[in-house]
Amino acid sequence: MQTFPVSSSILNGEALGVFLCKKYNLSPGSTCQLIKAGINHTYFVKDQSRKWIFRVYSLNWRSRLEILEEIRLLTALRDAQIPISHPIPDAEGEYIQTLHAPEGERFGVLFSYAEGEKLHNFSVETHYAIGAIMARLHQVTQNFKLERISYNAEVLLVNSTAKFLPFLPADCAETDFIKSTQKYLLDYLANIQEEELRTGAVHLDIWFDNLNISKTGEVTIFDFDFCGNGCLCLDVAYYVLQVHSVERDKPECLPKVQSFIQGYESVTPLSAEEKRVLPMLGVCLYFFYLGIQSQRFENWSNSFFNEAYLKRFINVLVKSYFERYSTNKQNSLAI
C-alpha cells in the first residue's frame, strides 16, 4: 500500500535519540524529547549531566547553505565570547544532519544548551545587560556578510503583506489600515539616511522567547534561525517593540527601554538616525512576522491564525504602536 504524502511531520523523539547517540557518541542511556513544534522542531537531548538542544528544520525552510551560514555566524560569535547557544559537530566533525522524514529530507543541528529559563518580565538591570550583550554582538556582526536574506523594504513590507493580507476581508477597516500604513512605511524607509545606519548580520528575533536567564543573572541568546543581512538597529527596534508588547503600562515600559538603550550605548553608541527610526522599523517587523505566521499556516499557525486573530493583533499591537509614534511627534521613545 502506498503511503499518502504529508506536508509536515514530527519525528519520534526516541528514534531520534538513537540516531543522535550514534552520530555524537552519546551513552546508551541518553534521552531525546520534543519540547516545541513550531516553524522548526526543538528537542531536548540529555546524556547524564550533559544537555543539548537539537533543532530539526522544516522541509524547505532553510537550505543547506543558509544553515551553514548561520553556523558560520554562530562560530564567529562564540569565538568572540558572546553568550550564545552555538552549534556542536558530530563525531566526524559534521554540523548538519540529514533526516529522511516522510515529507522529504530535513536538516538538523545540535546546539549547546542555554542555562536558565525564559522570563517574560525582566528587571531594569537585566534589560541593561541584554542591551550591552546585543551591542557586543553587533561589534562582531557589523559588516559581516551572510549568504542569506537581506532585510530590505521589499522583504519586510511588500512580500510579507502579500502573504498575510489574503487572510483578511478585502473591505474591512484592518485591510485599509494595512494598505495605508504599508505605503507610509515604504515612503519612510525610502527617506532614511542610510549612511547613518550601521549594517551587517542581524539576529532579527531577540526577545524573551529566544534568551535564557540563569539564577545568577547570566543571559544566553539563542535561535538565530532568522539571521540575515540588514541595518543593525533592526535588532534594537525589535527588542524595543517586544518590551512595549509585554510592558503595556507606560510607567513600567519606558524605564526598561531606556535601560536597554543605556546598556547598548555603554558598549557602542547609536547614531541619532538609528534612534529616530526605531519605532517605524518596529512596525515594519510587525508586518514581516505576520507574513511569517501566514507562510507557516499549514504546519503550525492554523491553530490561531484567522481573521479574528489578525484583526485583534493589528488593532491592539500594530495600530496602537504605529499611531503612538507616527501621529504624535512629541511622543518619542524618550531615549
SULQUI-V155003 format. One record per pair of residues at least 24 apart in sequence whose C-alpha atoms are under 10 Angstrom apart, sorted by the first residue. I is the first residue (numbers start at 1). J is the second residue. Records with the same first field share a line. If there is no record, write none. Layout:
I->J + J
This chain:
3->102
4->102 + 103
5->102 + 103 + 104
6->101 + 102 + 103 + 104
7->58 + 59 + 102 + 103 + 104 + 298 + 299
8->58 + 59 + 101 + 102 + 103 + 104 + 298 + 299 + 300
9->37 + 41 + 58 + 59 + 101 + 102 + 103 + 104 + 299
10->34 + 37 + 40 + 41 + 56 + 58 + 101 + 102
11->41 + 43 + 56 + 99 + 100 + 101 + 102
13->43 + 44 + 45
16->43 + 45 + 54 + 99
17->43 + 44 + 45 + 46 + 54
19->97 + 99
20->45 + 54 + 90 + 97 + 110
21->45 + 47 + 90
22->90 + 91
23->89 + 90 + 91 + 92 + 93 + 94 + 97
24->88 + 89 + 90 + 91 + 92 + 93 + 94 + 110
25->90 + 91
26->50 + 91
37->299 + 300
38->296 + 299 + 300 + 301
39->225 + 292 + 293 + 295 + 296 + 297 + 299 + 300 + 301
40->107 + 108 + 225 + 299 + 300
41->108
42->108 + 110
43->110
44->110 + 111 + 113
45->110 + 111 + 113
46->113
50->112 + 113
51->111 + 112 + 113 + 114 + 115
52->85 + 87 + 88 + 110 + 111 + 112 + 113 + 114
53->85 + 86 + 87 + 88 + 109 + 110 + 111 + 112 + 113 + 114
54->87 + 88 + 108 + 109 + 110 + 111 + 112 + 113
55->107 + 108 + 109 + 110 + 111 + 223
56->96 + 97 + 98 + 99 + 106 + 107 + 108 + 109 + 110
57->99 + 105 + 106 + 107 + 108 + 109 + 225
58->101 + 103 + 104 + 105 + 106 + 107 + 108 + 296 + 299
59->101 + 103 + 104 + 105 + 106 + 107
60->104 + 105 + 106 + 107
61->106 + 107 + 225 + 296
62->106 + 107 + 148 + 225 + 226
63->106 + 107 + 148
64->96 + 97 + 98 + 106 + 107
65->147 + 148
66->146 + 147 + 148 + 149 + 225 + 227 + 228
67->95 + 96 + 107 + 108 + 109 + 147 + 148 + 224 + 225 + 227
68->95 + 96 + 146 + 147
69->145 + 146 + 147 + 148 + 227 + 228
70->146 + 147 + 148 + 201 + 203 + 223 + 224 + 225 + 226 + 227 + 228
71->95 + 96 + 109 + 224
72->146
73->140 + 141 + 144 + 145 + 146 + 201 + 202 + 203 + 224 + 227 + 228
74->222 + 224
76->137 + 140 + 141 + 144
77->136 + 137 + 138 + 139 + 140 + 141
78->137
79->140
80->136 + 137 + 139 + 140
81->136 + 137
82->133 + 134 + 136 + 137 + 140 + 220 + 221
83->114 + 133 + 134 + 136 + 137 + 211 + 218 + 219 + 220 + 221 + 222
84->111 + 112 + 113 + 114 + 133 + 137 + 211 + 212 + 219 + 220 + 221 + 222 + 223 + 224
85->110 + 111 + 112 + 113 + 114 + 115 + 211 + 220 + 221 + 222 + 223 + 224
86->110 + 111 + 112 + 113 + 114 + 221 + 222 + 223 + 224
87->111 + 112 + 113
88->112
111->222 + 223
112->222
113->212 + 220 + 222
114->210 + 211 + 212 + 213 + 214 + 218 + 219 + 220 + 221 + 222
115->211 + 212 + 213 + 214 + 215 + 218 + 219 + 220
116->211 + 212 + 213 + 214 + 215 + 216 + 217 + 218 + 219 + 220
117->208 + 209 + 211 + 212 + 213 + 214 + 215 + 219 + 220
118->207 + 208 + 209 + 210 + 211 + 212 + 213 + 214 + 219
119->207 + 208 + 209 + 211 + 212 + 213
120->207 + 208 + 209 + 243 + 246 + 247
121->208 + 243 + 246 + 247 + 256
122->208 + 213 + 243 + 247 + 256
123->255 + 256 + 259
124->252 + 253 + 255 + 256 + 257 + 258 + 259 + 260
125->217 + 256 + 259 + 260 + 263
126->213 + 217 + 218 + 219 + 256 + 259 + 260 + 263
127->239 + 243 + 255 + 256 + 257 + 258 + 259 + 260 + 261 + 262 + 263 + 264
128->256 + 257 + 258 + 259 + 260 + 261 + 262 + 263 + 264 + 265 + 266
129->217 + 218 + 219 + 259 + 260 + 261 + 262 + 263 + 264 + 266
130->206 + 207 + 211 + 218 + 219 + 220 + 221 + 239 + 259 + 260 + 261 + 263 + 264
131->236 + 239 + 257 + 258 + 259 + 260 + 261 + 262 + 263 + 264 + 265 + 266 + 267
132->259 + 260 + 261 + 262 + 263 + 264 + 265 + 266 + 267 + 268
133->219 + 220 + 221 + 263 + 264 + 267
134->203 + 206 + 221 + 232 + 235 + 236 + 239 + 260 + 263 + 264 + 267 + 268
135->232 + 233 + 235 + 236 + 261 + 263 + 264 + 265 + 266 + 267 + 268 + 269 + 270
136->264 + 266 + 267 + 268
137->201 + 202 + 203 + 232
138->198 + 199 + 200 + 201 + 202 + 203 + 232 + 233 + 235 + 264 + 267 + 268
139->200 + 232 + 267 + 268
140->200 + 201
141->199 + 200 + 201 + 202 + 203 + 229 + 232
142->198 + 199 + 200 + 201 + 202 + 229 + 230 + 231 + 232
143->198 + 199 + 200 + 201 + 229 + 230 + 231 + 232
144->199 + 200 + 201 + 202 + 228 + 229
145->199 + 200 + 201 + 202 + 228 + 229 + 230
146->200 + 201 + 202 + 227 + 228 + 229
147->228 + 229
148->201 + 226 + 227 + 228 + 229
149->201 + 226 + 227 + 228 + 229 + 230
150->200 + 201 + 202 + 227 + 228 + 229 + 230 + 231
151->201 + 202 + 204 + 227 + 228 + 229 + 230 + 231 + 234 + 285 + 288
152->189 + 229 + 230 + 231
153->182 + 185 + 186 + 187 + 188 + 189 + 190 + 284 + 288
154->186
155->284 + 287 + 288 + 291
156->182 + 186 + 281 + 283 + 284 + 285 + 286 + 287 + 288 + 289 + 291
157->181 + 182 + 183 + 185 + 186 + 283 + 284 + 285 + 286 + 287 + 288 + 291
158->182 + 183 + 186 + 287 + 288 + 291
159->287 + 288 + 291
160->284 + 285 + 286 + 287 + 288 + 289 + 290 + 291 + 292 + 293 + 294 + 295
161->287 + 288 + 289 + 290 + 291 + 292 + 294
162->291 + 294
163->287 + 288 + 290 + 291 + 292 + 293 + 294 + 295
164->287 + 288 + 289 + 290 + 291 + 292 + 293 + 294 + 295 + 297 + 305 + 306 + 310
165->290 + 291 + 294 + 307 + 310
166->294 + 307
167->294 + 305 + 306 + 307 + 308 + 310
168->306 + 307 + 308 + 310 + 311
169->307
172->311
173->311 + 315
174->310 + 311 + 312 + 313 + 314 + 315 + 319
175->311 + 314
177->314 + 315 + 318 + 319
178->287 + 314 + 318 + 319
181->283 + 284 + 287 + 318 + 319 + 322 + 323
182->283 + 284 + 287
184->280 + 326
185->280 + 281 + 283 + 284 + 322
186->284
188->277 + 280 + 281
189->277 + 280 + 281 + 284
192->273 + 274 + 276 + 277
193->273 + 274 + 277
194->231 + 273 + 274
195->273
196->231 + 270 + 271 + 272 + 273 + 274
197->230 + 231 + 232 + 233 + 234 + 270 + 271 + 272 + 273 + 274 + 275 + 277
198->230 + 231 + 232 + 233 + 270 + 271 + 274
199->229 + 230 + 231 + 232 + 233 + 234
200->228 + 229 + 230 + 231 + 232
201->227 + 228 + 229 + 230 + 231 + 232 + 235
202->226 + 227 + 228 + 229 + 230 + 231 + 232 + 233 + 234 + 235 + 236
203->227 + 228 + 229 + 230 + 232 + 234 + 235 + 238
204->228 + 229 + 230 + 232 + 233 + 234 + 235 + 236 + 237 + 238 + 239 + 285
205->234 + 235 + 236 + 238 + 239 + 242 + 285 + 289
206->235 + 236 + 237 + 238 + 239 + 240 + 242
207->235 + 238 + 239 + 240 + 241 + 242 + 243
208->239 + 242 + 243 + 246
231->274
232->270 + 274
233->270 + 271 + 273 + 274 + 275 + 277 + 278 + 281 + 282
234->274 + 277 + 278 + 281 + 282 + 284 + 285
235->278 + 281 + 282 + 285
236->260 + 261 + 264 + 270 + 274 + 275 + 278 + 279 + 281 + 282
237->274 + 275 + 277 + 278 + 279 + 280 + 281 + 282 + 283 + 284 + 285
238->278 + 279 + 281 + 282 + 283 + 284 + 285 + 286
239->278 + 282
240->278 + 279 + 282 + 333
241->278 + 279 + 280 + 281 + 282 + 283 + 285 + 286 + 317 + 318 + 321
242->282
244->317 + 321
245->316 + 317 + 318 + 321
254->333 + 334 + 335
255->334 + 335
257->333 + 334 + 335
258->333 + 334 + 335
259->335
260->335
261->335
262->335
275->332 + 333 + 334 + 335
276->332 + 333 + 335
278->325 + 332 + 333
279->321 + 322 + 324 + 325 + 326 + 332 + 333
280->321 + 322 + 325 + 326
282->318 + 321 + 322
283->317 + 318 + 319 + 321 + 322 + 325
284->318 + 322
285->318
286->313 + 314 + 317 + 318 + 321
287->314 + 318
290->314
